[in-house]
């Protein structure tokens, strides 16, 4: 099992709520080749993806930017591409938000060799860091017809391989 934690230190004054917390961190641990820890600044230096999407809750166009979830899984040593076969096909990603909201993705639906999902871990919307009600990180799932898996304040991603019975 691989666990990816997103956490932040929000000790900023209310007037600074629109700016990203300087201590937001992404820790990748568990059954990985190498344990990793990323700050928001680290994510800003990774390959970025910009997604214009319609926010159906507010009925307006928004532009989110972040790192492809597949890129983070790759860096954690999660099987992708040609390695995603056999037992690895029974793997899922559980995403948990600060408020307890939880969603699931199958690993193949996040892999570019299976489909163009473009799921990102966003840290920016409309050119500004996410506010404390949405961020510091949010999952954007552009091909879902309903935004039920667009988790705000995502805190952790857990990779689970279902064992053979």
C-alpha positions as CSV (number, residue, x, y, z in Angstrom):
1,X,0.0,0.0,0.0
2,X,1.3,3.5,-0.9
3,X,0.0,6.5,1.0
4,X,0.4,10.1,-0.3
5,X,-0.3,12.8,2.3
6,X,-1.0,16.4,1.6
7,X,-0.8,18.7,4.6
8,X,-0.3,22.3,5.3
9,X,0.5,24.7,8.1
10,X,-2.2,27.4,7.8
11,X,-0.9,29.8,10.4
12,X,-1.4,32.8,8.1
13,X,-3.5,35.8,9.1
14,X,-7.1,36.0,7.7
15,X,-6.0,38.8,5.3
16,X,-3.6,36.4,3.6
17,X,-6.2,33.7,3.1
18,X,-5.9,34.0,-0.7
19,X,-2.2,33.2,-0.8
20,X,-1.0,29.7,-0.7
21,X,0.5,28.5,2.6
22,X,4.2,28.4,2.5
23,X,4.4,25.1,4.3
24,X,2.0,23.0,2.2
25,X,3.6,19.7,1.7
26,X,3.0,16.5,-0.3
27,X,4.6,13.4,1.3
28,X,4.7,10.1,-0.6
29,X,5.4,7.0,1.4
30,X,4.5,3.4,1.8
31,X,5.4,0.6,-0.7
32,X,7.4,2.9,-3.0
33,X,10.9,2.7,-4.5
34,X,11.8,6.0,-2.8
35,X,10.0,8.1,-0.2
36,X,9.4,11.6,-1.4
37,X,8.3,15.0,0.0
38,X,7.2,17.9,-2.1
39,X,6.3,21.5,-1.2
40,X,4.0,23.6,-3.4
41,X,7.2,25.3,-4.7
42,X,8.5,21.9,-5.8
43,X,5.2,21.2,-7.7
44,X,5.6,24.6,-9.4
45,X,8.9,23.3,-10.9
46,X,7.4,20.0,-12.2
47,X,5.8,19.5,-15.6
48,X,2.5,21.5,-15.4
49,X,-0.9,21.0,-17.0
50,X,-3.4,23.8,-17.5
51,X,-7.0,22.8,-17.8
52,X,-9.9,25.1,-18.7
53,X,-13.0,23.5,-17.2
54,X,-16.6,24.5,-16.6
55,X,-17.4,24.7,-12.9
56,X,-21.1,23.4,-12.9
57,X,-21.6,24.4,-9.3
58,X,-21.0,28.1,-10.1
59,X,-21.8,27.8,-13.9
60,X,-18.6,29.5,-14.9
61,X,-15.4,28.8,-16.8
62,X,-12.3,28.3,-14.7
63,X,-8.7,27.5,-15.5
64,X,-6.9,25.2,-13.1
65,X,-3.2,24.4,-13.1
66,X,-1.2,21.7,-11.4
67,X,0.7,18.5,-11.9
68,X,-0.8,15.4,-13.5
69,X,-1.7,12.9,-10.8
70,X,-0.1,10.2,-13.1
71,X,3.3,12.1,-12.8
72,X,3.1,12.0,-9.0
73,X,2.2,8.3,-9.1
74,X,5.2,7.6,-11.5
75,X,7.6,9.4,-9.1
76,X,6.3,7.2,-6.3
77,X,7.1,4.1,-8.3
78,X,3.4,3.1,-8.9
79,X,3.1,0.8,-12.0
80,X,2.2,2.7,-15.3
81,X,2.3,2.0,-19.0
82,X,3.6,-1.4,-19.8
83,X,4.0,-2.3,-16.1
84,X,0.3,-1.8,-15.6
85,X,-0.9,-5.4,-16.2
86,X,-1.8,-8.5,-14.3
87,X,-2.1,-8.0,-10.5
88,X,-1.4,-4.3,-10.9
89,X,-4.8,-4.0,-12.8
90,X,-6.5,-4.6,-9.4
91,X,-5.2,-1.4,-7.9
92,X,-7.1,1.7,-6.9
93,X,-6.4,5.2,-5.6
94,X,-8.4,6.4,-2.7
95,X,-8.5,10.2,-2.3
96,X,-9.4,11.7,1.1
97,X,-10.3,15.4,1.8
98,X,-10.0,17.3,5.1
99,X,-13.7,17.1,5.7
100,X,-13.7,13.3,5.4
101,X,-15.0,13.2,1.8
102,X,-13.5,10.2,0.0
103,X,-13.5,9.0,-3.7
104,X,-11.9,6.2,-5.6
105,X,-10.1,6.0,-9.0
106,X,-8.9,2.7,-10.6
107,X,-5.3,2.9,-11.5
108,X,-5.9,2.2,-15.2
109,X,-8.2,5.2,-15.5
110,X,-5.3,7.5,-14.4
111,X,-2.9,6.0,-16.9
112,X,-2.3,7.7,-20.3
113,X,-1.9,4.4,-22.1
114,X,-5.5,3.4,-21.1
115,X,-7.2,6.8,-21.5
116,X,-6.7,10.5,-21.6
117,X,-7.9,11.3,-18.1
118,X,-5.7,14.4,-17.4
119,X,-6.5,14.3,-13.7
120,X,-4.4,16.9,-12.0
121,X,-3.4,17.9,-8.5
122,X,-4.2,21.6,-8.8
123,X,-2.6,24.3,-6.7
124,X,-3.7,27.2,-8.8
125,X,-7.1,28.5,-10.2
126,X,-7.4,31.4,-12.6
127,X,-3.8,32.2,-12.0
128,X,-3.9,32.4,-8.2
129,X,-3.1,29.9,-5.5
130,X,-6.0,28.0,-4.2
131,X,-7.7,29.6,-1.1
132,X,-8.0,27.8,2.2
133,X,-11.6,26.6,1.4
134,X,-10.3,24.8,-1.7
135,X,-6.7,24.1,-1.3
136,X,-3.8,24.0,-0.8
137,X,-4.4,21.1,-3.3
138,X,-7.5,20.0,-5.3
139,X,-8.1,17.2,-7.6
140,X,-9.5,18.2,-11.0
141,X,-11.1,15.4,-13.0
142,X,-12.0,17.1,-16.3
143,X,-13.7,14.1,-18.1
144,X,-16.1,13.2,-15.3
145,X,-19.6,14.4,-16.3
146,X,-20.3,15.4,-12.7
147,X,-17.5,17.0,-10.5
148,X,-18.2,14.6,-7.6
149,X,-14.5,13.5,-7.6
150,X,-13.1,17.1,-7.8
151,X,-11.9,16.9,-4.2
152,X,-11.2,20.2,-2.4
153,X,-8.7,20.3,0.4
154,X,-7.3,16.9,-0.6
155,X,-5.2,15.6,2.2
156,X,-4.2,12.1,1.2
157,X,-4.1,9.6,-1.7
158,X,-3.8,5.9,-0.8
159,X,-2.8,3.4,-3.5
160,X,-4.3,0.0,-2.7
161,X,-3.7,-3.2,-4.6
162,X,-6.5,-5.7,-4.1
163,X,-4.9,-9.1,-3.2
164,X,-5.8,-12.3,-5.1
165,X,-8.4,-14.3,-3.2
